[in-house]
Amino acid sequence: MAMTLQGDATAPAASPAETVEVGKSPAMVEALANQAQMARGPRLIGEFQPAYSDEQRAAGMLGQGRISIIVTAEGSVSEAAIRYSNAPPELDASALAAARGLKFTPAVDKAGKAIAVPALLPFSFEAAGGHPMYVTRVEPVFSDAARAAGEHGKVVIDGKIGPDGRMIDAVVFQSSRSASLDAAALEAATASRYRPYRDGAGQPYALPVRVPFSFDNYRTPGPGGGILRYRCDQFARDESWWAANWPASEKNEFYSMMLGISALSQGMLTQVSQFKEKKAAFDMRFAAARLECAARPDKLFVDVMKVEGPIARRMAEKAK
């Protein structure tokens, strides 16, 4: 079924890199400029549910993507365009038609004035339960040697799903900067089997697709998702490997997750004026945890990270 955004769900703001034809329309230029002054993002009124017929489901037509829009100061949608999609054109058209009819509570700036801002709308069409793409998903092998070296990150495989449900022309589109993880993702992508895409007449055809794989040492099977077992020695190896392979401006998923916990607990999202100050304080706590973990490798990360560690523990224990 189509993805539904319920109630007053906030549309994710679009960054300049995520926006279609940035700078090619005066309205988009204005919306991007407004985004820097945004104090509260736009909120969807009602549901985003593109039409998806029984005939399209039966034909195996499915896919997912994102639509770039401008939410105007009046709360309507302008300049809706497909940012990315692996769905057939008929489904893209359905998603665009639904997006253009949406209404929002508009974004406001720091003075409380309604402003136009860019946003991204995700959409997904699923013919059956589970992930819409897979018939059989092969999980990549995350070797003990790679974990011991602290290797981790995201790999995106670019290819085409052929009429027989096999991936063809597969290449690494986004590298983790680990040769072994890239190879494991490529092998899993080509070994998996997919639902072939079909046109309006039900005929299968090859269509480009990008398949992401995540390798994260803090994720392990069992209660709490792994954060309750994430030891300092592994954290220290992960941080050391990341620092050796990525620039300081690039952050790994674990850092981003902990920053998200901090943002929610420290009011960063509601007190925009204090965001930089509170983020700087978080960075100092994260750096201190890195140093303490290097000195005390047998400890758990949640017991070392001040403020956010106990919060992460409580959240993980509730999720057991």
N, C-alpha and C positions, 0 to 999 in steps of 0.2 A: 504494500500500500504506500501511498505517498507520505513523505515526512510531514508531520504536523507540528507547527509551533503554537503552543497553547497560550491562551490568555494574554498576559502582558509581557510575554517573553521579549527580551531585548534583542534586536538585530545586531549581529557582530559588526563593529565598525571596520571599514575597509582601510587598509594602509595604502599609500601610493603604489606600492609594488603589486597590490592585489587588485587594483581597479582597472577596468577596461578603458583603454584609450585615455589615460590620464592626461589632462591638459588640453584635450582637443575640443572641449566645449566650455564656454564661459560658465555654465552652471556647475560643471564638475570642478573647475578651478576654484569657484567660490565655495563649494561644499568642502573641498579639501582644506581650504584656508579656515573655514569655520570649525573644522574638526579639532584644531589646536586649542580652540577656546571652549570646547564642549565640557559642560559640567555634568550633564546627564544625557545618556544616549536615548535614541528613539525606542518606543515600546510598541510592539505589535498589538493591535486591537483585533480580537477574534482569532481566526486560524488561517494558516497558509497550507492549503490542501489542493494541489493541482488535480485536475480531472484525470482519472486513470480507469479506462473502460475494461469490462470483463473480456472483451475481445482482445485488447492489448495484453492483458495478463495471460490469456490462454495462448497467445502467440509467442509468449516468452519474451516480450519486449520489456526491458528493465534498464536501470542505470542510475547514476547519481551525478551531482555536480553542484555548482554554485552560480548564483545570479548576482551581478553587480547592479546596485540601484542607487538612486539619490532619494532620500526621504526629505521631502520639502518642508518648509516652515509651517505649512498648512497640514502636514501629516499625510500627504498623498505621495505616490511614487512616480518618479520621472527617470528617464534614461535607463530603463531596465535592459540588461544585455547578459548573455551567457558568458560567464567568466571562464568556466571549465565544465565540461560534461563528457561522460562516456555513454550517454543515453542516445537512442535514436532521435532523429529530428522531430518526429511527432510528439515525443515526450518533452523535448526541449520547448516546443511551442506551447504545450500545455502548462509547463512550469512558468514560462514567461507571461502567458495570459493571466494566470493566477496572481503572479507577483504584481502585475500592473494594476490590479484591482484592490490591492491591500490598503489598509488605513492604519496609521500609527498615531500615537501620542508623540508629537515632534520632540526632537532634541532641544535642549536649552543651553545657552552659554552661561558664563559665570555671573552675568547680571540678571539671569532668569528670562532672557528673551529667546523666543523660538527661532531656531536656525535650521537651515538645510545642511545635511551631512551625508557622506557616502556610507553605504552599508553592504554587507554580503548576506545573501539568503541561501542556505544549503537546501538541496532537495534530493529525494531518493524515491525511486520507484522499485518496489519489490514484488515479484510475481508469486513468491511463496515465503514461508518463514525462514529465518536465518539471513545471512549475508546475501544480498541480491546477486553477487557475482559468482559464487562458488557452487559447484556440484561436490567436489572433494577438495578440501584445503589441506595442503601438505605444509606442516610447520617447519620452519628452518631449524637446522641444527646449531645450537649455541654451545660450542665446545668448551670443555673445562679449561683448555689452554687459553682460549680467548678471555674467559671470565677471570682466570688467574692473572692475565696481563692487564686487566681493567678495561678491555675493549668494550665499547657499547655505542649505541646511537641508532639512527634511523637510516634505512636503505629504501629507496624507491626504484622499482623496476618498471621500465617502459617497454611496451610491446603491443601486440595485437592478439585479440581473442579470435581464433579462426573459426570457420563454420563447424569444425569438429569438436570445439570446446577446448582445444589446446592453445597455449600461448606460443606465438611465433615472433621472430625478430626481437627477442628479448635482450635488453641491454640495461646496464645500471644507469639510471637517470640521475639519481642523487646518491652519492657515496657516503658511507659512514666513516671513511678514511681508514677502515680496517679491511685489508684484502680478504681475510677469512670470512668476515661477516658479509661483505658484498657477495662473495662466492656462494655462501650459504643461502642468502636471499634469492640469488639468481637461480640456484638449483631448485629451491622450494617453489618459486613462481612457475618454472617450466614443468615441474612435476605435478602441480595442481591441475585440476580439471574445472572448467568454467562453463556456465550456461552461455551458449552462443547467442549473439544478438540477432534479432530478426526484423525484417522490414514489415510494412503494413500488410503484405501478402503472406507473411509467415515464413519467408525464405531467409535462411541464415546468411550472414555476411560478416566479413572481418571488420573489426572496429578497434582503433587505438585505445589503450587503457594504461593506467598507471597504478601499480600495486605497492602499497607501503608495508614495510616490515620494521618492527621495533625490537631492539635488543637492549634490555635494561637489567642490570645486575641487582637492582633493588626489588625487582619483581620476582617472586618465587611462589610455587604452588603452596597453598595452605591458607589458614585464617589470616586476615589482615592484609592480604595481597603481597606480603614480603617485607613491608616496612618494619614489622615487629621482629624480623630476623636479620635486618641489614646491619652487618657488623662494620665496625670502624676500619678494620683492615681492608675490607672490600671497598668501602667508600674512599679510603685514601688511595688505593690503586686506581679506582675509577677517575678520581679527580686528577691524579698525576698523568694518566694516559690522555685524558681530555685536554689538559693544559699543553701537553707536548704535541698535540695534533690539530688543535683548533685555536684561532685567535681569541683574545680575551673578550671580544665583543660577542662571541658566539657562546651561548649557554646550553648545557645539556638539559634533558627532560627532568631529571631529578631536581636540579636547581629551580627550574620553572615551576615544578609542583610545589616545592617548599615556599617559593615566593608567593604562589597563589594562596597557600594556607596563611601566610603572613598578611597578604593583602586583605583577606576576609576578616582575620582576627584583629588586625591593627587599624581597620577603617580606612585603608588606602583608597578604596574605590569610592567612598562617600566624601572623604576629605581630600579633594584633589590638590588643594594648595599645599598639603603636607606630604604629598606622595614622595617627592625626592628625598626629603629628610628621613622618612620612615624606611624607604628602600635602602638608603645609605646605612641606616642602623641595622637592617636585616643583613646587608652584605658584610658588615663587621662581625655579626654573630655567626654567619656561615663560614667566614674565614677563620674565626676562632675555633669553630667545631672541626674544621679541617686540621688545624694544628694539634688540637687535643686528640683527635682520632689517630694521628700519626704517632703520638706518644703513648696512646692507650689502645692498641689495636684489638684487644679482646672485648672492648665495650660495644654497646649498641649505639647506632647513630642517634636514635630518639632520646637516649639517656645523656647525650653529649650536647646536642643542639639546644641552646637556651631558647626559651619562649615557644618556638614553633615545634620543638621536639615533643614535649608533653601533649600539645594539641594534636599532632600527627598520631601519637600513640592512642589517644582517646578516640579519634576518628576511626582508626584501624580496628580497635577493639569493638566498637559499635557495629562495624561492618562484618564481624565474624559470622 
